[in-house]
Amino acid sequence: MAVNLIELESGPAPTATLIVLHGLGADGNDFVPVCRALDLDAVGPVRFVLPDAPERPVTRNGGYIMRAWFDVFAPGSGIDDEAGIRASQQIVEALIARETARGMPASRIVLMGFSQGCAMALVAGLRQTERLAGIAGLSGYLPLAGKTAAERSVANRDVPVFLAHGLNDSVVDIDRALAARAVLDDLSVSYDWHTYDMDHEVSPDEIADLNRWLLRVLA
């Protein structure tokens, strides 16, 4: 696979995989500390797969080339880079297929993402044709919202979802997370919703809540 990635394993012969998608301008290293902070020993060894997004010019940032799962346009434009999103969806699907080829059942795989990575986790996870263990979205939103109902996978109709957002997020306004939540409501998708007194970041309380959710969905 032509994707740079980092792999961590909490022990030999992992029994679950967490695929973690970073945010705009970051890379796979960004969430290594969060993965190391998680205590999932109760469900057995876990493999963490942290891929790098492709490098591309980002319109919102003046065309500057950076790692991005898709292009981002002017705030409030309401335009999604569908071509970029679809291409990155294929990357995520290939990462899942890579895990299943190594013997990890899709039902033991959690897709997780932060910000733009959250957007991709929701897009790819809700459309994944094999049932996943769960989808975790941090400080993000749901692009292609209007196409989700028609494209959602029957296999992941009732997939557990963890959504978390900062009340003071200055990058992805919480209204966008609430809009994603409304789509899940319309689709009757069950989710855990958490808010924190923080900006566009990850907090210790959030990691603790995520840890509890992961232990539940991977039990």
ROKOL-939932 format. One line per field, with one value per residue (C-alpha): residue number from 0; chain; residue in three letters; x, y, z. Coordinates in steps of 0.001 Angstrom, whole numbers, plus 500000, padded with zeros to 6 digits. Layout:
pos	c(NUM; ...) .
unit	c(A; ...) .
code	c(ala; ...) .
px	c(X; ...) .
py	c(Y; ...) .
pz	c(Z; ...) .
END
This chain:
pos	c(0; 1; 2; 3; 4; 5; 6; 7; 8; 9; 10; 11; 12; 13; 14; 15; 16; 17; 18; 19; 20; 21; 22; 23; 24; 25; 26; 27; 28; 29; 30; 31; 32; 33; 34; 35; 36; 37; 38; 39; 40; 41; 42; 43; 44; 45; 46; 47; 48; 49; 50; 51; 52; 53; 54; 55; 56; 57; 58; 59; 60; 61; 62; 63; 64; 65; 66; 67; 68; 69; 70; 71; 72; 73; 74; 75; 76; 77; 78; 79; 80; 81; 82; 83; 84; 85; 86; 87; 88; 89; 90; 91; 92; 93; 94; 95; 96; 97; 98; 99; 100; 101; 102; 103; 104; 105; 106; 107; 108; 109; 110; 111; 112; 113; 114; 115; 116; 117; 118; 119; 120; 121; 122; 123; 124; 125; 126; 127; 128; 129; 130; 131; 132; 133; 134; 135; 136; 137; 138; 139; 140; 141; 142; 143; 144; 145; 146; 147; 148; 149; 150; 151; 152; 153; 154; 155; 156; 157; 158; 159; 160; 161; 162; 163; 164; 165; 166; 167; 168; 169; 170; 171; 172; 173; 174; 175; 176; 177; 178; 179; 180; 181; 182; 183; 184; 185; 186; 187; 188; 189; 190; 191; 192; 193; 194; 195; 196; 197; 198; 199; 200; 201; 202; 203; 204; 205; 206; 207; 208; 209; 210; 211; 212; 213; 214; 215; 216; 217; 218) .
unit	c(A; A; A; A; A; A; A; A; A; A; A; A; A; A; A; A; A; A; A; A; A; A; A; A; A; A; A; A; A; A; A; A; A; A; A; A; A; A; A; A; A; A; A; A; A; A; A; A; A; A; A; A; A; A; A; A; A; A; A; A; A; A; A; A; A; A; A; A; A; A; A; A; A; A; A; A; A; A; A; A; A; A; A; A; A; A; A; A; A; A; A; A; A; A; A; A; A; A; A; A; A; A; A; A; A; A; A; A; A; A; A; A; A; A; A; A; A; A; A; A; A; A; A; A; A; A; A; A; A; A; A; A; A; A; A; A; A; A; A; A; A; A; A; A; A; A; A; A; A; A; A; A; A; A; A; A; A; A; A; A; A; A; A; A; A; A; A; A; A; A; A; A; A; A; A; A; A; A; A; A; A; A; A; A; A; A; A; A; A; A; A; A; A; A; A; A; A; A; A; A; A; A; A; A; A; A; A; A; A; A; A; A; A; A; A; A; A; A; A) .
code	c(met; ala; val; asn; leu; ile; glu; leu; glu; ser; gly; pro; ala; pro; thr; ala; thr; leu; ile; val; leu; his; gly; leu; gly; ala; asp; gly; asn; asp; phe; val; pro; val; cys; arg; ala; leu; asp; leu; asp; ala; val; gly; pro; val; arg; phe; val; leu; pro; asp; ala; pro; glu; arg; pro; val; thr; arg; asn; gly; gly; tyr; ile; met; arg; ala; trp; phe; asp; val; phe; ala; pro; gly; ser; gly; ile; asp; asp; glu; ala; gly; ile; arg; ala; ser; gln; gln; ile; val; glu; ala; leu; ile; ala; arg; glu; thr; ala; arg; gly; met; pro; ala; ser; arg; ile; val; leu; met; gly; phe; ser; gln; gly; cys; ala; met; ala; leu; val; ala; gly; leu; arg; gln; thr; glu; arg; leu; ala; gly; ile; ala; gly; leu; ser; gly; tyr; leu; pro; leu; ala; gly; lys; thr; ala; ala; glu; arg; ser; val; ala; asn; arg; asp; val; pro; val; phe; leu; ala; his; gly; leu; asn; asp; ser; val; val; asp; ile; asp; arg; ala; leu; ala; ala; arg; ala; val; leu; asp; asp; leu; ser; val; ser; tyr; asp; trp; his; thr; tyr; asp; met; asp; his; glu; val; ser; pro; asp; glu; ile; ala; asp; leu; asn; arg; trp; leu; leu; arg; val; leu; ala) .
px	c(500000; 501449; 500650; 503163; 502023; 503089; 502178; 502218; 501245; 500503; 501477; 502034; 499202; 496822; 493133; 491854; 492958; 492463; 492971; 493622; 493267; 495020; 493824; 494725; 498447; 499481; 500715; 500526; 502846; 500254; 498188; 500953; 500808; 497024; 497396; 500059; 497791; 494976; 494761; 493029; 494704; 491302; 490462; 493889; 496752; 495791; 497375; 497336; 497609; 498326; 498527; 499718; 497259; 498466; 500155; 498012; 497449; 494785; 492670; 491722; 495425; 496337; 497187; 499925; 500861; 500298; 498990; 495220; 492604; 490800; 490834; 489220; 487541; 486536; 484732; 480986; 481196; 479247; 481270; 482843; 485819; 483974; 486760; 489308; 486975; 486228; 489941; 490703; 487724; 489467; 492629; 490697; 488953; 492341; 493661; 490691; 491227; 494902; 493941; 491397; 493970; 496252; 493544; 491887; 488091; 486433; 484297; 487492; 488466; 487670; 487985; 488977; 489799; 490433; 489046; 489439; 490322; 487009; 485249; 486920; 486219; 482516; 482363; 484247; 482894; 479219; 479773; 482022; 480487; 481797; 480598; 483113; 483543; 482966; 483667; 485203; 485056; 486893; 486441; 485118; 482098; 480364; 480938; 478725; 475948; 473191; 474435; 474904; 471424; 471556; 475127; 475214; 476054; 473474; 476291; 477049; 473470; 473861; 477613; 478513; 479747; 481695; 481461; 483378; 483863; 485234; 482657; 485146; 486444; 487732; 488595; 485559; 482581; 480532; 477486; 479124; 479436; 475801; 474862; 476707; 474857; 471539; 472347; 473045; 469723; 467942; 469664; 468844; 472558; 473383; 476129; 477840; 478052; 480592; 481524; 484443; 485497; 488313; 489323; 490376; 492361; 492226; 491806; 492588; 488870; 488147; 490811; 489313; 485806; 487174; 489022; 485833; 483937; 486669; 486662; 482917; 482823; 485824; 484710) .
py	c(500000; 503380; 505022; 505908; 504642; 503947; 500718; 500150; 496965; 496790; 493114; 490086; 488630; 491628; 490851; 494243; 497094; 500820; 502762; 506411; 509218; 512490; 516030; 518580; 519322; 516674; 513119; 509702; 510741; 513197; 510613; 508296; 509838; 509298; 505665; 505133; 506733; 504241; 501265; 498484; 495505; 494168; 493346; 491939; 493285; 496026; 497091; 500835; 501815; 505512; 506400; 509652; 511477; 512309; 515660; 518099; 521842; 523118; 525958; 527392; 527690; 529577; 526471; 525485; 521808; 519752; 516414; 516434; 513769; 516179; 519821; 522441; 525488; 528832; 528711; 528632; 527722; 524515; 522812; 519395; 518125; 514992; 513696; 514016; 512472; 509502; 508944; 508946; 506674; 504153; 504520; 503791; 500827; 499489; 499825; 497817; 495203; 495019; 494231; 491584; 490004; 489703; 487831; 490662; 490419; 493689; 493302; 493854; 497063; 500567; 503567; 506725; 510213; 513758; 516809; 516044; 512499; 512354; 513359; 510479; 507973; 508823; 508829; 505550; 503818; 504356; 503032; 500085; 496863; 494718; 495309; 497287; 497296; 501048; 504541; 507262; 510873; 513619; 517339; 516770; 516783; 514775; 515758; 514467; 514484; 514593; 511376; 509397; 507888; 506507; 505220; 503883; 500220; 497790; 495993; 499097; 500218; 499855; 500396; 502063; 505648; 507869; 511617; 514201; 517941; 521005; 523612; 526338; 524793; 527665; 525474; 523203; 524968; 522715; 523406; 521223; 518372; 518868; 518677; 515346; 514147; 515130; 512976; 510022; 510686; 510594; 507291; 505863; 505293; 504922; 507206; 508369; 512186; 514063; 517740; 519311; 522791; 522959; 524261; 522150; 519625; 516426; 516454; 513888; 513611; 512892; 510180; 508598; 508594; 507211; 504499; 503382; 503325; 501288; 498743; 498379; 497986; 495652; 493556) .
pz	c(500000; 499003; 502341; 505020; 508399; 511942; 513702; 517422; 519265; 522969; 522964; 520730; 518649; 518770; 519178; 517971; 515712; 516100; 512850; 513749; 511180; 511986; 511327; 508653; 508394; 510930; 510340; 511929; 514751; 516046; 517916; 519094; 522615; 522762; 521698; 524350; 526965; 526326; 528685; 526778; 528434; 529483; 525853; 525005; 522883; 520439; 517172; 516432; 512772; 512190; 508474; 506916; 504676; 501145; 500564; 498588; 498164; 500560; 499193; 502585; 503424; 500258; 498275; 500699; 500295; 503436; 504537; 504095; 503578; 501246; 500186; 502421; 500935; 502445; 505804; 505337; 501638; 502248; 499504; 500071; 498084; 497049; 494787; 497579; 500134; 497875; 497235; 500957; 501585; 499348; 501444; 504624; 503023; 501919; 505477; 506761; 504038; 504992; 508570; 507609; 505283; 508305; 510156; 512078; 511720; 510716; 513847; 515891; 514080; 515319; 513003; 514851; 513630; 514789; 512947; 509239; 510284; 512164; 508945; 507119; 509905; 509723; 505917; 505504; 508590; 507847; 504313; 505208; 503896; 506773; 510318; 512393; 516164; 516256; 514930; 517111; 515937; 517818; 517117; 513619; 511339; 508619; 504974; 502158; 504747; 502156; 500539; 503732; 503950; 500401; 500731; 504284; 504730; 506023; 507858; 509922; 510442; 514214; 514594; 517923; 517484; 519899; 519217; 521243; 520767; 522492; 523498; 522568; 519331; 517175; 514168; 513761; 515290; 517534; 515331; 512681; 515154; 516138; 512459; 512200; 515274; 513668; 510624; 512915; 514633; 511275; 510486; 513946; 514576; 518263; 519559; 522732; 522789; 524924; 525175; 527012; 528047; 525498; 522066; 519052; 521052; 523066; 526831; 529558; 530377; 526708; 526584; 529711; 528185; 524910; 526838; 528579; 525287; 523565; 526373; 525922; 522135; 522110; 525091) .
END
